[in-house]
Amino acid sequence: MSEAKNIFLRHIVASIAKLQHDLETSVDQPLCNELRERTLALLNVLLQSETPTEWIATRNLLLLFAPKMEQAGFRSEWIPYLRRALDLSTVVDDQHGKAGLGLQLGILYQLRDEWKLAKEILKSSADVYHALREHRPYANILNRLGFIACHQGELSRAQQYANQALELLNQEENERHFSFHVLGTVAREKQDWTEAETYIRQSLEICQRTSDIRNQARRHRDLGLILDQKDELRLARECYERAINMFEEQGDLVEAAVTKMNLGIIYSKLGNPQQALNHYSEAKQVFQEVHDELQLSYVLVNQGVDYQGIERFSEAKQAYKSAIELRKHVGSPASVISVQIPLGELYIQTHNYLDASDIFHNALLKLDEIDEPTIAERYRSEIETSLNQLSKKVDEQIWVIVCSSTFLGTQ
């Protein structure tokens, strides 16, 4: 080995060690731009080779850095690094790397609602962890698969995943909080608010016992969602405000922004659309800064709803159309349809019946692209209801025209 190569390798080893130290000593602090840029610059060098040097140290650096990038909201930027690293872990036959990197990548796809990719990668990681007999990360993946199943309408399967995870975990293991979160989400989808609140409070209790501030904030947000559905809007608002404060203390501006969206919905229901729009605007700015197109699409939909409610129809239409374009790139077919429906209803409200017909029939055609039949049928029912409403409006307009023509003809 040449002296130049020796010097280069020593520099690489020293750089990795320095970054690991900096990351470990700032574990409870938000990710600063300087540390992020230094780490990404080094990873660009480390991951470019087909036969990476210092692979184990590189893999450990990636796994240490991954939660910080996720928490800071740089999810889209981070995915290519994890995908490249996952490929390299296969090349060098690093099973621990394959499992850990796959888990981190699956988390990002889960957060982006890219359920199919998330399931595929998480199941692959689960197989490796199961073979390695590492039950804690295996249980974590079971919980994540349960969370995904729940959001795809597969409630029985979601319960099975969560209960399987609970069977693997000891009573004192923190991961149980995620199992109770999944079970609470299942109960919420079934509109069993009492059971949902019980499970979420069990999850919250574990997070409080372990001083897990970030997940405490998430559970307060979950309670807000349940209280919202129970029409206890002021209690829901308190939960969201508490969660926002906790997220901001942790430097988690993306999760805080997501919760501000929820808080905006509460203000909308309380009859204060301007306050709602203010919260949406704050959240929108964060999502734009971190290039989170999926969350940006959600806030645009909420803006559309409130603009429509106060008859600012042009702004509502633009918000809905922008959300649809975003979801064509980062969302699922179902997520696109979920915005086409309110846009179609806006067209009906503003008497743009041809545009309404076009958007509803386009949505009907996209139903075949939805993998989960129960979700497809739910949207089909909503679209058919809207089309019936459209048909009545068109009939009324025709009747008005006919009556008007008849009246004029008798003059």
Salt bridges, closest charged atoms under 4 A:
GLU3 OE2 - ARG10 NH2 3.59
ASP22 OD2 - LYS18 NZ 2.71
ASP22 OD1 - HIS21 ND1 3.51
ASP22 OD2 - ARG38 NH2 2.69
GLU34 OE2 - ARG38 NE 2.54
GLU50 OE2 - ARG84 NH2 3.35
GLU70 OE2 - ARG75 NH2 3.06
GLU70 OE2 - ARG214 NH2 2.86
GLU77 OE1 - ARG36 NH1 3.16
ASP94 OD2 - ARG59 NE 2.90
GLU114 OE2 - ARG112 NE 2.67
GLU134 OE2 - HIS96 NE2 2.87
GLU154 OE1 - ARG157 NH1 3.54
GLU173 OE2 - HIS135 NE2 3.22
GLU173 OE1 - ARG136 NE 2.42
GLU197 OE2 - ARG201 NH2 3.05
GLU197 OE1 - LYS230 NZ 3.03
ASP222 OD2 - HIS181 ND1 3.10
ASP222 OD2 - ARG219 NE 2.75
ASP228 OD1 - LYS269 NZ 2.64
GLU232 OE2 - LYS230 NZ 3.83
GLU248 OE2 - LYS260 NZ 3.25
ASP252 OD2 - ARG214 NE 2.46
GLU255 OE2 - ARG218 NH2 2.87
GLU255 OE1 - ARG221 NH1 2.82
GLU282 OE1 - LYS260 NZ 3.14
ASP292 OD2 - ARG75 NH1 3.63
GLU315 OE1 - ARG312 NE 2.75
GLU325 OE2 - LYS328 NZ 3.21
GLU369 OE1 - LYS366 NZ 3.51
GLU377 OE2 - ARG380 NE 3.44
